[in-house]
């Protein structure tokens, strides 16, 4: 989607003449076709009818920020009980739960949107249903967008202009996003077998220990790091999603984060396999 929005050769009529959909292709077209180069650059960076260069740069910025945060981690020294003198490390990353908080958040919001639209179409005059969410159909796309109620306040503002026009909406969305991502991240470690107790059990089963600590002390030690990393990482994921949405990055903040984390994990896996001399495939 990002590549298509940047290089799409598709043309469209915006009411001011024919324009290319792709931000980069459209920029070259503006510079070649317009005599006023300053106006052409302004149009390339700030046009509202289709993706522009500002959206593209915002997307690249979010990509690099996510990659930068992927390197934040705490390495706990572990020692093999059966092999004397051999040590290793157990990394606890800032993004301990990876992209799961944003996946769970997206699933939650999608279900809330679905039920809200369903109820609103059936009982538009109900005060309770209107409090839950009010919807309006966009003529150009045929999709429905929340324009009132709780669903409006949990939906992201699409630009800083919308933040300026309705700061209460932006503030509510920020608080909801950060809180839900942190709590969902904490919930995920409890149900996925990656909590402090689960990791301590895995280390004991693999005959590994942390120097200076007894086996019974492992859950307490790991509890200093894992829940904090999970909740802080969840909040960081939420904050990056908010930043991408506010900057108007191409696609959605959720989609960008999912793409970057999946690509980074794939690169990390390939790198580890090459480092260990394992075949890349098969």
Beta strands, then each sheet from edge to edge (+ up, - down):
strand 1: 11-13
strand 2: 18-20
strand 3: 73-80
strand 4: 87-93
strand 5: 134-137
strand 6: 144-148
strand 7: 208-209
sheet 1: 1+ 2-
sheet 2: 4+ 3- 7+
sheet 3: 5+ 6-
end
